[in-house]
């Protein structure tokens, strides 16, 4: 039985893309928690040692190899900072945040070059703007998302990523161009629709539709280098983000689980880049949000 469970775990890790997404978006659910299969491997290892089962121990080499192939690189140290690097922070600040000033001070103290924020409600927006203004001269806010930068910003545009089924006012994406001393970079800030849990399974259609619209916008962007900051309500392993992960680099180092802040289980806050390398990524200490901020260094090359 232990050997069979070890083999099944290895198969799920190695061939998770073959798990059907219906009914209930089972494939996306599995992929959202793939790193945690390491805990299952640890439990099986303990049981195999307790039973002194040579067969089970031999079978466990399969899931260990699969997990190491998928996630082992995230545990390695990152390269040394380079002269052309950017430090960026991504954070869903929560529309119920009771300490917006303290939240943005904590983000600014990390000294990033760019800060992407989501769930900017009108009542708290002046606090974010006032608190960040001394260190970040340039900012762009569209709907409930915003970008603060140490570099000049131009060509600020609203992103049209609203799913067709949403009829109420909804603006959760922007694109802007930052002008660094090395090059111009298109920066996207986006907040994809939330995932809902129903008795029939996960409701992902709006999120997947919005991800597709965002992916098309980035695919047609003529800028050489593109950076995406956002609460994408999905992990980088989830097939629902294929329109983005198929054309952008994801963090090369670090897990940085960001949600929920009280007990982080997954990183749904993403930093991605095209024609640049992202990594390492790590989570910052908790703020007044139900998400943890994530920070990463982007090497432009």
C-alpha positions as CSV (number, residue, x, y, z in Angstrom):
1,X,0.0,0.0,0.0
2,X,2.8,2.4,0.9
3,X,4.6,1.7,-2.4
4,X,1.3,2.2,-4.3
5,X,0.7,5.5,-2.6
6,X,4.3,6.6,-3.4
7,X,3.9,5.7,-7.0
8,X,0.5,7.5,-7.3
9,X,2.1,10.6,-5.7
10,X,4.9,10.5,-8.3
11,X,2.4,10.1,-11.1
12,X,0.3,13.1,-9.9
13,X,3.5,15.3,-9.7
14,X,4.9,14.2,-13.0
15,X,1.7,14.2,-15.0
16,X,-0.5,16.7,-13.3
17,X,-1.3,18.3,-16.7
18,X,-3.1,15.1,-17.6
19,X,-5.6,15.4,-14.7
20,X,-8.9,16.5,-16.2
21,X,-10.2,19.9,-15.2
22,X,-13.8,18.7,-15.1
23,X,-15.8,18.2,-13.1
24,X,-15.0,20.9,-10.5
25,X,-11.7,22.1,-12.0
26,X,-9.9,19.3,-10.2
27,X,-6.7,19.8,-12.3
28,X,-6.4,23.4,-11.3
29,X,-7.0,22.5,-7.6
30,X,-4.3,19.9,-7.7
31,X,-1.8,22.3,-9.4
32,X,-2.5,25.1,-6.8
33,X,-1.1,22.9,-4.1
34,X,1.6,20.9,-5.9
35,X,4.5,22.0,-3.6
36,X,2.6,20.6,-0.6
37,X,2.9,17.1,-2.0
38,X,6.3,17.2,-0.4
39,X,4.5,16.8,3.0
40,X,2.8,13.6,1.7
41,X,6.2,12.3,0.7
42,X,7.6,13.0,4.2
43,X,4.7,11.2,5.8
44,X,5.1,8.2,3.5
45,X,8.8,8.1,4.3
46,X,8.1,8.1,8.0
47,X,5.7,5.2,7.6
48,X,8.1,3.3,5.3
49,X,10.8,3.6,7.9
50,X,8.5,2.6,10.7
51,X,7.4,-0.5,8.7
52,X,11.0,-1.1,7.5
53,X,9.6,-1.6,4.1
54,X,12.4,-1.8,1.5
55,X,9.8,-1.8,-1.3
56,X,8.1,1.4,-0.1
57,X,11.5,3.1,0.4
58,X,12.5,2.2,-3.2
59,X,9.1,3.4,-4.5
60,X,9.6,6.7,-2.7
61,X,12.5,7.6,-4.9
62,X,10.0,8.3,-7.7
63,X,8.0,11.1,-6.0
64,X,11.2,12.5,-4.5
65,X,12.7,12.8,-8.0
66,X,9.5,14.3,-9.4
67,X,9.2,16.9,-6.6
68,X,12.9,17.8,-6.8
69,X,12.6,18.2,-10.6
70,X,9.6,20.6,-10.2
71,X,10.6,22.5,-7.1
72,X,14.1,21.7,-6.0
73,X,15.5,24.7,-7.9
74,X,13.4,27.1,-5.8
75,X,15.4,26.1,-2.8
76,X,18.7,27.1,-4.3
77,X,20.3,30.5,-3.5
78,X,19.9,33.3,-6.0
79,X,22.6,35.0,-8.0
80,X,24.4,38.1,-6.7
81,X,22.6,41.4,-7.4
82,X,23.6,43.0,-10.7
83,X,24.0,46.6,-11.8
84,X,20.9,46.6,-14.0
85,X,18.5,45.0,-11.6
86,X,15.1,46.2,-10.4
87,X,13.6,45.4,-7.0
88,X,9.8,45.1,-7.2
89,X,7.0,44.6,-4.6
90,X,3.6,43.2,-5.3
91,X,0.8,43.4,-2.7
92,X,-2.9,43.1,-2.4
93,X,-3.5,45.6,0.4
94,X,-7.1,44.4,1.0
95,X,-10.2,46.6,0.8
96,X,-10.6,46.0,4.6
97,X,-7.2,47.1,5.6
98,X,-7.4,49.1,8.9
99,X,-3.8,50.4,8.7
100,X,-3.1,51.6,5.1
101,X,-0.4,54.0,6.2
102,X,1.5,51.3,8.2
103,X,1.1,48.9,5.3
104,X,2.7,51.2,2.7
105,X,5.4,52.3,5.1
106,X,6.4,48.6,5.5
107,X,6.5,48.2,1.7
108,X,8.6,51.3,1.2
109,X,11.0,50.3,3.9
110,X,12.0,47.3,1.7
111,X,13.3,50.0,-0.7
112,X,11.8,48.6,-4.0
113,X,12.0,50.5,-7.2
114,X,8.4,49.6,-8.1
115,X,5.3,48.8,-6.0
116,X,2.2,47.3,-7.5
117,X,-1.0,47.4,-5.3
118,X,-4.5,46.0,-5.6
119,X,-7.8,46.6,-3.8
120,X,-7.2,50.4,-3.6
121,X,-10.5,51.6,-2.2
122,X,-11.3,55.4,-2.6
123,X,-11.4,56.0,1.1
124,X,-7.8,54.7,1.6
125,X,-6.3,55.9,-1.6
126,X,-5.3,59.4,-0.4
127,X,-3.4,57.7,2.5
128,X,-1.4,55.5,0.2
129,X,-0.6,58.4,-2.1
130,X,0.4,60.7,0.8
131,X,2.5,58.1,2.6
132,X,4.4,57.0,-0.5
133,X,4.9,60.4,-2.1
134,X,8.1,61.3,-0.3
135,X,10.0,58.2,-1.7
136,X,8.0,57.6,-4.9
137,X,7.6,60.6,-7.1
138,X,5.7,58.8,-9.9
139,X,2.5,56.9,-9.6
140,X,-0.4,55.7,-11.7
141,X,-3.8,54.5,-10.4
142,X,-6.6,53.0,-12.6
143,X,-9.7,51.7,-10.8
144,X,-8.6,49.6,-7.8
145,X,-5.0,49.0,-8.9
146,X,-1.9,51.2,-8.7
147,X,1.7,51.5,-9.5
148,X,4.3,53.5,-7.6
149,X,7.7,54.0,-9.2
150,X,11.1,55.7,-8.5
151,X,11.4,56.1,-12.3
152,X,9.3,58.4,-14.5
153,X,6.0,56.9,-15.8
154,X,4.3,57.6,-19.1
155,X,1.6,56.1,-21.3
156,X,-0.7,55.0,-18.5
157,X,-3.6,52.9,-19.8
158,X,-6.5,51.0,-18.5
159,X,-6.4,47.3,-19.2
160,X,-9.6,45.8,-20.5
161,X,-9.5,42.4,-18.7
162,X,-13.1,42.4,-17.4
163,X,-14.9,39.1,-18.1
164,X,-18.1,39.4,-20.1
165,X,-20.2,38.0,-17.3
166,X,-19.4,40.9,-14.9
167,X,-21.9,43.7,-15.5
168,X,-21.1,46.1,-12.7
169,X,-18.3,48.7,-12.9
170,X,-15.0,46.8,-12.7
171,X,-11.5,48.2,-13.4
172,X,-8.6,46.1,-12.2
173,X,-5.8,46.5,-14.6
174,X,-3.3,49.1,-15.8
175,X,-0.3,49.3,-18.1
176,X,2.4,52.0,-17.9
177,X,5.9,52.5,-19.2
178,X,8.8,53.2,-16.8
179,X,11.9,55.0,-18.0
180,X,15.0,53.6,-16.3
181,X,18.5,54.7,-17.1
182,X,19.0,51.4,-19.1
183,X,15.7,51.0,-21.0
184,X,12.0,51.6,-21.2
185,X,9.9,48.8,-19.6
186,X,6.2,48.1,-19.9
187,X,4.7,47.4,-16.5
188,X,1.4,45.7,-15.9
189,X,-0.5,45.7,-12.7
190,X,-3.6,43.4,-12.6
191,X,-6.0,41.8,-10.2
192,X,-7.8,38.8,-11.7
193,X,-11.3,37.7,-10.5
194,X,-11.4,35.6,-7.3
195,X,-11.8,31.9,-7.2
196,X,-15.1,30.8,-5.6
197,X,-15.7,27.4,-4.0
198,X,-19.1,25.8,-4.7
199,X,-20.5,22.3,-3.9
200,X,-19.9,21.4,-7.5
201,X,-16.2,22.5,-7.3
202,X,-14.1,25.6,-8.0
203,X,-15.6,28.5,-10.0
204,X,-12.7,29.6,-12.2
205,X,-14.3,30.7,-15.5
206,X,-14.1,34.5,-14.8
207,X,-10.5,34.2,-13.6
208,X,-9.5,32.1,-16.6
209,X,-11.2,34.5,-19.0
210,X,-9.5,37.5,-17.5
211,X,-6.1,35.7,-17.6
212,X,-6.7,35.1,-21.3
213,X,-7.4,38.8,-21.9
214,X,-4.4,39.8,-20.0
215,X,-2.2,37.3,-21.9
216,X,-3.4,38.7,-25.2
217,X,-2.6,42.2,-24.1
218,X,1.0,41.2,-23.2
219,X,1.5,39.1,-26.3
220,X,0.7,42.1,-28.5
221,X,2.8,44.5,-26.4
222,X,5.6,45.8,-28.6
223,X,7.9,46.6,-25.6
224,X,11.0,44.4,-25.4
225,X,10.8,44.0,-21.7
226,X,7.5,43.6,-19.8
227,X,7.0,43.2,-16.0
228,X,3.7,41.9,-14.6
229,X,2.7,42.5,-10.9
230,X,-0.6,41.2,-9.7
231,X,-2.9,39.3,-7.5
232,X,-3.7,36.6,-10.1
233,X,-5.7,34.4,-7.8
234,X,-3.7,31.4,-8.9
235,X,-0.3,29.8,-8.6
236,X,2.2,29.7,-11.4
237,X,1.6,26.0,-11.7
238,X,-2.1,26.3,-12.3
239,X,-3.0,25.7,-16.0
240,X,-5.4,28.6,-15.7
241,X,-2.4,31.0,-16.0
242,X,-1.1,29.3,-19.1
243,X,-1.8,32.5,-21.2
244,X,0.7,34.2,-19.0
245,X,3.2,31.6,-17.9
246,X,3.6,30.4,-21.5
247,X,5.2,33.7,-22.5
248,X,6.7,35.1,-19.3
249,X,9.4,34.1,-16.8
250,X,8.3,33.2,-13.3
251,X,10.5,33.4,-10.2
252,X,13.5,31.1,-10.4
253,X,14.1,30.9,-6.6
254,X,11.8,30.9,-3.6
255,X,8.3,29.7,-2.7
256,X,7.0,33.0,-1.1
257,X,3.5,31.7,-0.1
258,X,1.4,34.8,0.2
259,X,-2.2,33.7,1.0
260,X,-3.9,33.6,3.4
261,X,-1.6,35.8,5.5
262,X,-2.6,34.0,8.7
263,X,-1.4,30.7,7.4
264,X,0.0,31.0,3.8
265,X,-0.7,28.0,1.7
266,X,0.0,29.3,-1.8
267,X,1.5,32.2,-3.7
268,X,-1.3,33.8,-5.7
269,X,0.5,37.1,-5.8
270,X,2.7,37.0,-8.8
271,X,5.8,38.7,-10.3
272,X,6.5,37.8,-13.9
273,X,8.7,39.2,-16.6
274,X,9.4,38.9,-20.3
275,X,12.9,39.4,-21.6
276,X,14.1,39.5,-18.0
277,X,14.7,37.0,-15.1
278,X,12.7,37.0,-11.9
279,X,14.3,35.7,-8.8
280,X,14.7,35.2,-6.0
281,X,11.3,35.9,-4.5
282,X,10.3,36.0,-0.9
283,X,7.3,37.1,1.3
284,X,7.6,40.2,3.5
285,X,6.1,40.3,7.0
286,X,2.4,40.6,7.4
287,X,0.6,43.9,7.0
288,X,-3.0,44.9,7.6
289,X,-4.0,42.8,4.6
290,X,-5.1,39.2,4.3
291,X,-2.3,38.7,1.8
292,X,1.5,38.9,2.4
293,X,3.5,41.2,0.2
294,X,6.1,39.5,-2.1
295,X,9.3,41.0,-3.2
296,X,11.7,40.0,-6.0
297,X,14.7,41.2,-7.9
298,X,14.4,41.3,-11.7
299,X,17.6,41.0,-13.7
300,X,17.3,42.8,-17.0
301,X,20.4,41.4,-18.5
